[in-house]
Amino acid sequence: MLKIDKRVEQLIEQALEEDLNRQGDLTSHFIVSPEKQGEAKIVAKEAGIIAGLDVAEAVFKKLDANTEFHKLIQEGQVVGPGDTVAQIQGKLQALLAAERTALNFLQRLSG
């Protein structure tokens, strides 16, 4: 089970509220069926050291607790451009809504 500090959880909630403007991802809401399942992967754009995978996972699970988040790279591991960092499966609306926030955390925490 994923354990996230309460302060980090609050940051995630604030970031999602800011990114989704309290209304959610309206485009996905109107175009994608609420029950449609989807999958995504997080791919490194450049070389660096990965940090924040637990935070990214928590973002996705905040919008759909049943989301499956598979880490393919360990925290602190060096990655190169094109390396797949994680694979995610879950409700497509939730994946699309969580994407930007999760990637923002990863970009800021990784180096």
N, C-alpha and C positions, 0 to 999 in steps of 0.2 A: 504494500500500500504506500502511495506517495505521501510523504510528510513535508509540508511547507509551513514555514514560520508564519505566524499571524500577521506580522508586519509586511511580509512579502505577499501574502494573500490580499491584504488591503491594497497594496500597489497594483496587483493584477486587476482587482475590481475597479480601481480608479482608471487604469489604462484602458480597460474594456469599455468603461462608461465614456471616456473621452473619444475613443476610436469609433464606437457604435452610436454615439449621441443619444443614448437612452432608448433609441427606437430599434436597435438591432441593425442588421445588414439588410436594408430594404430591398435592394436589387435581388439578392438571393431569396428573400422571403417571397417575392412575387414570381420569381422564375423557377425556383427549385422546390419540388415536393418536400414537405417536412419529413417524410419517411425515407426519402432517397438516400442510399448509402454511397459513400465515396471513399477515395483514398488519395493520399498526397504524400509527397516526400520533401524533405528539406535537404537542399543541395548547397554545399559551400560554393560561394562565388569566387573566393580567393583563398590563398594560403593563410593559415592562422591557427590559433589554439581555441578549441571549443569550450565554452562555459555557458551555463544557464539552461541546460537541457531539462532539468527538473522544473524550472520556471516555465519554459515553453510547454512542457507536458501539462502543467497545472492550468495554463491558459486554455488549452484545448478541452481539458476535462471540466473546466468551470462552465463551459457552454454545453457540453454533452458528457456526463459522467461515464458513459459507456464507451467513450472513445478509446481505441487501442493505440498506444504510442510505443513504438519499438525503436529504441536507441541502437544505432548501428556503429556509433563512435562513442567512446567513453569520455566523460568529463575530463578536460585537461589534455586531451589527445590532439596532436598536430593533424591538420587536414590540408588538403590541396584543392585547387579549383576543380569542381565537378564531383568531389567526393559526396556520397549520400550520407547524411548525418543521421536521419531518422525517417521512418515510414509511419504514417498515421492512417487509421481507418476509423470511420464513424459516420454520423449523419452529415451529409454534404453541406447543409445550411450552416451547421456548427463549425465545420472545417473552414468554410469560406469566411465566416465571421471572425474566427479566432486567428486566422493566418497572419494578418498584419501585426497584431499585438504580439503574438509569439515571436515573429521574426524580429520585431523591434527589440525585444528583450535579448534575444540571441546576439543580434548585431552589437548591442551596447556592452554586453557582458563578455563576449568573445574578443580575442585580440590577435 
